[in-house]
């Protein structure tokens, strides 16, 4: 009898530990995920993108550093995409740019690397209680940290609607779990990337196929530092073949590679850099 009771207690403890270790998190899912996507549909009002954290700086008094963070405003929800590397630099740039943390409705993290997640402790000092949208393959440790920080992990696996005219691409199949943001405009899709570890062209091809709409603009980190001139020429050619008209490359793209994009896209290339504001019509 005693052994049966001990076994029952042990089973209960195992069940409790397993439930705590495998905490259930909500998923961001859409019933009709591509509703509203058509050649003529898209944003009716301008959307602004403010660069908070980047390897380069555009406005005096702000600080550049290896990392990336942008704030997207003008939709029904204001979205903070990544948070850079160092909390003190993120917070300093954030405050000097006059951004109201209270206006941020959602935090989206592109992938689980410190140069995109490091500023979270600074952000949650200013704003808590909002969802943090992440690929479902992020580590349990990271998900737990977000919960403890006062954020609600909201997982994505497939493309899903975040708010009117803004989607997550869904998690790309790659060894590093990553997703990007996809904005619907009447000129085409606007793709916003973190580091593009799965490959920028592979990502764009999948988004183009999933959403069945041309990609008008792409910007962010492209992770091309090791690519040769020949490889870059092919990447740029494929990007244009996908219909990309406007491009902005930064962060992990590489200085030489950024210059090649700048030359290839000419007047349709735009700079990022801390303090810069991109207007999407």
C-alpha positions as a Markdown table, in Angstrom:
| # | Residue | x | y | z |
|---|---|---|---|---|
| 1 | Unk | 0.0 | 0.0 | 0.0 |
| 2 | Unk | 2.8 | 2.3 | 0.9 |
| 3 | Unk | 4.7 | 1.6 | -2.3 |
| 4 | Unk | 1.5 | 2.3 | -4.3 |
| 5 | Unk | 1.1 | 5.6 | -2.5 |
| 6 | Unk | 4.7 | 6.6 | -3.1 |
| 7 | Unk | 4.3 | 5.7 | -6.8 |
| 8 | Unk | 1.2 | 7.9 | -7.1 |
| 9 | Unk | 3.0 | 10.8 | -5.5 |
| 10 | Unk | 5.9 | 10.3 | -7.9 |
| 11 | Unk | 3.6 | 10.2 | -10.9 |
| 12 | Unk | 1.9 | 13.4 | -9.8 |
| 13 | Unk | 5.3 | 15.2 | -9.3 |
| 14 | Unk | 6.4 | 14.0 | -12.8 |
| 15 | Unk | 3.1 | 15.3 | -14.3 |
| 16 | Unk | 3.5 | 18.7 | -12.5 |
| 17 | Unk | 7.1 | 19.1 | -13.6 |
| 18 | Unk | 6.3 | 18.2 | -17.2 |
| 19 | Unk | 3.4 | 20.7 | -17.3 |
| 20 | Unk | 5.6 | 23.4 | -15.9 |
| 21 | Unk | 8.4 | 22.6 | -18.4 |
| 22 | Unk | 6.0 | 22.4 | -21.3 |
| 23 | Unk | 3.9 | 25.5 | -20.5 |
| 24 | Unk | 1.1 | 26.1 | -23.0 |
| 25 | Unk | 1.4 | 29.3 | -25.0 |
| 26 | Unk | -1.1 | 30.9 | -27.4 |
| 27 | Unk | -0.6 | 30.8 | -31.1 |
| 28 | Unk | -1.3 | 33.7 | -33.5 |
| 29 | Unk | -3.5 | 32.1 | -36.1 |
| 30 | Unk | -5.8 | 33.4 | -38.9 |
| 31 | Unk | -8.8 | 31.5 | -40.2 |
| 32 | Unk | -8.7 | 33.3 | -43.6 |
| 33 | Unk | -5.0 | 34.4 | -43.4 |
| 34 | Unk | -4.8 | 36.0 | -46.8 |
| 35 | Unk | -8.1 | 37.9 | -46.8 |
| 36 | Unk | -7.6 | 41.4 | -48.1 |
| 37 | Unk | -4.6 | 40.5 | -50.2 |
| 38 | Unk | -5.2 | 41.5 | -53.8 |
| 39 | Unk | -3.4 | 43.6 | -56.5 |
| 40 | Unk | -5.5 | 46.7 | -55.6 |
| 41 | Unk | -5.8 | 46.3 | -51.8 |
| 42 | Unk | -3.5 | 47.7 | -49.2 |
| 43 | Unk | -2.9 | 50.6 | -46.7 |
| 44 | Unk | -5.0 | 53.7 | -47.2 |
| 45 | Unk | -2.8 | 55.9 | -44.9 |
| 46 | Unk | 1.0 | 56.4 | -44.7 |
| 47 | Unk | 3.0 | 54.1 | -42.4 |
| 48 | Unk | 6.1 | 55.3 | -40.8 |
| 49 | Unk | 9.1 | 53.3 | -39.7 |
| 50 | Unk | 11.5 | 54.8 | -37.2 |
| 51 | Unk | 15.0 | 53.2 | -36.8 |
| 52 | Unk | 15.8 | 53.0 | -33.1 |
| 53 | Unk | 18.9 | 50.7 | -33.2 |
| 54 | Unk | 21.3 | 50.1 | -36.1 |
| 55 | Unk | 25.0 | 49.7 | -36.9 |
| 56 | Unk | 24.8 | 53.1 | -38.5 |
| 57 | Unk | 23.5 | 56.5 | -37.3 |
| 58 | Unk | 21.7 | 59.2 | -39.3 |
| 59 | Unk | 20.7 | 61.7 | -36.6 |
| 60 | Unk | 23.3 | 63.4 | -34.4 |
| 61 | Unk | 23.0 | 62.7 | -30.7 |
| 62 | Unk | 21.8 | 59.2 | -31.2 |
| 63 | Unk | 24.1 | 56.1 | -30.8 |
| 64 | Unk | 24.9 | 53.5 | -33.4 |
| 65 | Unk | 25.8 | 49.9 | -32.3 |
| 66 | Unk | 25.7 | 46.4 | -33.8 |
| 67 | Unk | 22.0 | 45.4 | -33.6 |
| 68 | Unk | 18.6 | 46.3 | -35.0 |
| 69 | Unk | 15.3 | 47.7 | -33.9 |
| 70 | Unk | 12.5 | 49.6 | -35.7 |
| 71 | Unk | 9.1 | 51.0 | -34.7 |
| 72 | Unk | 6.2 | 50.8 | -37.2 |
| 73 | Unk | 3.5 | 53.4 | -36.7 |
| 74 | Unk | 0.3 | 54.3 | -38.7 |
| 75 | Unk | -1.5 | 50.9 | -38.6 |
| 76 | Unk | -4.3 | 50.0 | -36.1 |
| 77 | Unk | -1.5 | 48.8 | -33.9 |
| 78 | Unk | 2.0 | 50.3 | -33.3 |
| 79 | Unk | 4.6 | 47.5 | -33.6 |
| 80 | Unk | 8.1 | 47.4 | -32.1 |
| 81 | Unk | 10.2 | 45.0 | -34.2 |
| 82 | Unk | 13.3 | 43.8 | -32.4 |
| 83 | Unk | 15.2 | 45.7 | -29.6 |
| 84 | Unk | 18.9 | 45.8 | -30.5 |
| 85 | Unk | 21.7 | 44.6 | -28.4 |
| 86 | Unk | 22.5 | 46.8 | -25.4 |
| 87 | Unk | 19.6 | 47.9 | -23.1 |
| 88 | Unk | 21.2 | 51.3 | -22.3 |
| 89 | Unk | 21.6 | 52.2 | -25.9 |
| 90 | Unk | 18.1 | 51.0 | -26.9 |
| 91 | Unk | 16.6 | 53.1 | -24.0 |
| 92 | Unk | 18.7 | 56.1 | -24.7 |
| 93 | Unk | 17.8 | 56.2 | -28.5 |
| 94 | Unk | 14.2 | 55.4 | -27.7 |
| 95 | Unk | 13.8 | 58.3 | -25.3 |
| 96 | Unk | 15.9 | 60.8 | -27.3 |
| 97 | Unk | 13.7 | 60.1 | -30.3 |
| 98 | Unk | 10.7 | 61.1 | -28.3 |
| 99 | Unk | 8.9 | 57.7 | -28.6 |
| 100 | Unk | 6.1 | 57.1 | -26.2 |
| 101 | Unk | 6.4 | 53.5 | -24.9 |
| 102 | Unk | 2.7 | 53.6 | -23.9 |
| 103 | Unk | 1.8 | 53.8 | -27.6 |
| 104 | Unk | 3.5 | 50.5 | -28.4 |
| 105 | Unk | 0.8 | 47.7 | -28.8 |
| 106 | Unk | 3.0 | 44.8 | -29.9 |
| 107 | Unk | 6.5 | 43.6 | -29.7 |
| 108 | Unk | 7.7 | 41.3 | -32.5 |
| 109 | Unk | 11.1 | 39.5 | -32.3 |
| 110 | Unk | 12.5 | 38.3 | -35.6 |
| 111 | Unk | 14.9 | 35.7 | -34.1 |
| 112 | Unk | 16.5 | 34.6 | -30.9 |
| 113 | Unk | 19.9 | 36.4 | -31.1 |
| 114 | Unk | 21.2 | 38.9 | -28.7 |
| 115 | Unk | 21.6 | 41.7 | -31.2 |
| 116 | Unk | 17.8 | 41.7 | -31.6 |
| 117 | Unk | 16.6 | 40.7 | -28.1 |
| 118 | Unk | 19.1 | 42.5 | -25.9 |
| 119 | Unk | 17.0 | 45.7 | -25.4 |
| 120 | Unk | 14.0 | 43.8 | -24.1 |
| 121 | Unk | 14.9 | 44.5 | -20.4 |
| 122 | Unk | 15.0 | 48.2 | -21.1 |
| 123 | Unk | 11.7 | 48.1 | -23.0 |
| 124 | Unk | 9.8 | 46.3 | -20.3 |
| 125 | Unk | 10.9 | 48.9 | -17.8 |
| 126 | Unk | 8.8 | 51.3 | -19.9 |
| 127 | Unk | 5.9 | 49.0 | -21.1 |
| 128 | Unk | 4.6 | 45.6 | -20.0 |
| 129 | Unk | 1.5 | 43.6 | -20.5 |
| 130 | Unk | 1.6 | 43.3 | -24.2 |
| 131 | Unk | 2.1 | 40.3 | -26.5 |
| 132 | Unk | 5.5 | 39.5 | -27.9 |
| 133 | Unk | 5.1 | 37.7 | -31.2 |
| 134 | Unk | 7.8 | 35.1 | -31.8 |
| 135 | Unk | 8.4 | 31.9 | -33.9 |
| 136 | Unk | 7.1 | 28.8 | -32.1 |
| 137 | Unk | 10.6 | 27.2 | -32.3 |
| 138 | Unk | 12.1 | 29.8 | -29.9 |
| 139 | Unk | 13.6 | 28.1 | -26.8 |
| 140 | Unk | 11.4 | 27.4 | -23.8 |
| 141 | Unk | 13.9 | 29.4 | -21.8 |
| 142 | Unk | 13.3 | 32.5 | -23.9 |
| 143 | Unk | 9.5 | 32.0 | -23.7 |
| 144 | Unk | 9.7 | 31.7 | -19.9 |
| 145 | Unk | 11.9 | 34.8 | -19.7 |
| 146 | Unk | 9.3 | 36.8 | -21.6 |
| 147 | Unk | 6.5 | 35.6 | -19.3 |
| 148 | Unk | 8.6 | 36.5 | -16.3 |
| 149 | Unk | 9.3 | 40.0 | -17.8 |
| 150 | Unk | 5.6 | 40.7 | -18.0 |
| 151 | Unk | 5.1 | 40.0 | -21.7 |
| 152 | Unk | 2.8 | 37.4 | -23.2 |
| 153 | Unk | 4.5 | 35.1 | -25.7 |
| 154 | Unk | 2.3 | 34.7 | -28.8 |
| 155 | Unk | 3.7 | 32.0 | -31.1 |
| 156 | Unk | 3.7 | 31.8 | -34.9 |
| 157 | Unk | 4.3 | 28.9 | -37.2 |
| 158 | Unk | 2.4 | 29.8 | -40.4 |
| 159 | Unk | 1.7 | 33.2 | -41.9 |
| 160 | Unk | -0.8 | 35.0 | -39.8 |
| 161 | Unk | -2.5 | 38.4 | -39.7 |
| 162 | Unk | -1.2 | 40.7 | -36.9 |
| 163 | Unk | -3.5 | 43.6 | -37.6 |
| 164 | Unk | -5.1 | 45.2 | -40.6 |
| 165 | Unk | -2.6 | 45.1 | -43.6 |
| 166 | Unk | 0.2 | 43.6 | -41.5 |
| 167 | Unk | 1.2 | 39.9 | -41.4 |
| 168 | Unk | 4.0 | 37.7 | -40.0 |
| 169 | Unk | 5.6 | 35.7 | -42.7 |
| 170 | Unk | 5.4 | 32.7 | -40.5 |
| 171 | Unk | 8.5 | 30.8 | -39.4 |
| 172 | Unk | 10.9 | 29.9 | -42.1 |
| 173 | Unk | 12.3 | 26.3 | -42.2 |
| 174 | Unk | 15.9 | 26.8 | -41.1 |
| 175 | Unk | 18.2 | 26.0 | -38.3 |
| 176 | Unk | 17.7 | 29.5 | -36.8 |
| 177 | Unk | 14.0 | 30.1 | -36.2 |
| 178 | Unk | 13.1 | 33.4 | -37.8 |
| 179 | Unk | 10.2 | 35.3 | -39.3 |
| 180 | Unk | 9.7 | 38.7 | -40.9 |
| 181 | Unk | 6.9 | 41.3 | -41.2 |
| 182 | Unk | 4.8 | 41.7 | -44.4 |
| 183 | Unk | 2.9 | 44.9 | -45.0 |
| 184 | Unk | 0.3 | 45.0 | -47.7 |
| 185 | Unk | 0.3 | 48.2 | -49.9 |
| 186 | Unk | -1.4 | 49.0 | -53.2 |
| 187 | Unk | 2.0 | 49.0 | -54.8 |
| 188 | Unk | 2.9 | 45.5 | -53.5 |
| 189 | Unk | 4.1 | 43.8 | -50.4 |
| 190 | Unk | 6.7 | 45.5 | -48.1 |
| 191 | Unk | 8.9 | 42.9 | -46.4 |
| 192 | Unk | 10.7 | 43.9 | -43.2 |
| 193 | Unk | 13.5 | 41.6 | -42.1 |
| 194 | Unk | 15.6 | 41.1 | -39.0 |
| 195 | Unk | 18.7 | 39.2 | -40.1 |
| 196 | Unk | 17.5 | 37.0 | -43.0 |
| 197 | Unk | 19.4 | 33.9 | -41.8 |
| 198 | Unk | 17.3 | 31.6 | -44.0 |
| 199 | Unk | 18.5 | 33.6 | -47.0 |
| 200 | Unk | 16.9 | 36.8 | -48.2 |
| 201 | Unk | 16.0 | 35.4 | -51.7 |
| 202 | Unk | 14.6 | 32.2 | -50.3 |
| 203 | Unk | 12.5 | 34.3 | -47.8 |
| 204 | Unk | 11.2 | 36.6 | -50.5 |
| 205 | Unk | 10.3 | 33.7 | -52.8 |
| 206 | Unk | 8.3 | 32.0 | -50.1 |
| 207 | Unk | 6.5 | 35.2 | -49.2 |
| 208 | Unk | 5.8 | 35.9 | -52.9 |
| 209 | Unk | 4.3 | 32.4 | -53.3 |
| 210 | Unk | 2.4 | 32.4 | -50.0 |
| 211 | Unk | 0.8 | 35.8 | -50.5 |
| 212 | Unk | 0.5 | 35.6 | -54.3 |
| 213 | Unk | 1.4 | 39.3 | -54.7 |
| 214 | Unk | 4.5 | 41.1 | -56.0 |
| 215 | Unk | 7.0 | 42.4 | -53.5 |
| 216 | Unk | 7.4 | 46.1 | -53.9 |
| 217 | Unk | 9.9 | 46.9 | -51.1 |
| 218 | Unk | 12.3 | 45.1 | -48.8 |
| 219 | Unk | 14.5 | 46.4 | -46.0 |
| 220 | Unk | 16.4 | 45.3 | -42.9 |
| 221 | Unk | 19.3 | 43.0 | -42.3 |
| 222 | Unk | 20.1 | 40.7 | -45.1 |
| 223 | Unk | 23.1 | 38.8 | -43.6 |
| 224 | Unk | 25.3 | 38.9 | -46.7 |
| 225 | Unk | 28.7 | 39.8 | -45.3 |
| 226 | Unk | 30.5 | 36.8 | -46.7 |
| 227 | Unk | 29.0 | 37.0 | -50.2 |
| 228 | Unk | 31.3 | 37.6 | -53.2 |
| 229 | Unk | 30.6 | 40.2 | -55.8 |
| 230 | Unk | 29.4 | 37.5 | -58.2 |
| 231 | Unk | 27.1 | 36.1 | -55.6 |
| 232 | Unk | 25.8 | 39.6 | -54.8 |
| 233 | Unk | 25.1 | 40.3 | -58.5 |
| 234 | Unk | 23.0 | 37.2 | -58.6 |
| 235 | Unk | 21.1 | 38.1 | -55.4 |
| 236 | Unk | 20.4 | 41.6 | -56.7 |
| 237 | Unk | 19.2 | 40.1 | -60.0 |
| 238 | Unk | 16.9 | 37.7 | -58.3 |
| 239 | Unk | 15.5 | 40.4 | -56.0 |
| 240 | Unk | 14.6 | 42.5 | -59.0 |
| 241 | Unk | 13.2 | 39.5 | -60.8 |
| 242 | Unk | 10.8 | 39.1 | -57.9 |
| 243 | Unk | 9.5 | 42.6 | -58.6 |
| 244 | Unk | 11.3 | 44.4 | -55.8 |
| 245 | Unk | 11.4 | 48.2 | -56.7 |
| 246 | Unk | 12.7 | 49.7 | -53.5 |
| 247 | Unk | 15.4 | 48.4 | -51.2 |
| 248 | Unk | 17.1 | 49.4 | -47.9 |
| 249 | Unk | 19.9 | 47.2 | -46.6 |
| 250 | Unk | 21.5 | 47.5 | -43.1 |
| 251 | Unk | 22.9 | 45.9 | -40.0 |
| 252 | Unk | 24.3 | 42.4 | -40.9 |
| 253 | Unk | 24.3 | 43.0 | -44.6 |
| 254 | Unk | 27.9 | 44.1 | -44.8 |
| 255 | Unk | 29.3 | 47.5 | -45.9 |
| 256 | Unk | 30.5 | 46.4 | -49.3 |
| 257 | Unk | 27.2 | 44.5 | -49.9 |
| 258 | Unk | 25.2 | 47.5 | -48.8 |
| 259 | Unk | 27.0 | 49.7 | -51.3 |
| 260 | Unk | 26.3 | 47.2 | -54.1 |
| 261 | Unk | 22.5 | 47.4 | -53.3 |
| 262 | Unk | 22.9 | 51.2 | -53.2 |
| 263 | Unk | 24.4 | 51.3 | -56.7 |
| 264 | Unk | 22.0 | 48.7 | -58.1 |
| 265 | Unk | 18.8 | 50.4 | -57.0 |
| 266 | Unk | 19.9 | 54.0 | -57.4 |
| 267 | Unk | 17.2 | 56.4 | -56.5 |
| 268 | Unk | 15.0 | 53.5 | -55.3 |
| 269 | Unk | 17.5 | 52.7 | -52.6 |
| 270 | Unk | 17.0 | 54.2 | -49.2 |
| 271 | Unk | 19.2 | 54.5 | -46.1 |
| 272 | Unk | 18.3 | 53.2 | -42.7 |
| 273 | Unk | 20.5 | 54.2 | -39.7 |
| 274 | Unk | 19.4 | 55.3 | -36.2 |
| 275 | Unk | 17.0 | 58.2 | -36.2 |
| 276 | Unk | 16.0 | 57.8 | -39.8 |
| 277 | Unk | 12.3 | 57.7 | -40.6 |
| 278 | Unk | 11.0 | 55.8 | -43.6 |
| 279 | Unk | 7.6 | 56.8 | -45.0 |
| 280 | Unk | 5.6 | 54.0 | -46.8 |
| 281 | Unk | 2.7 | 55.2 | -48.9 |
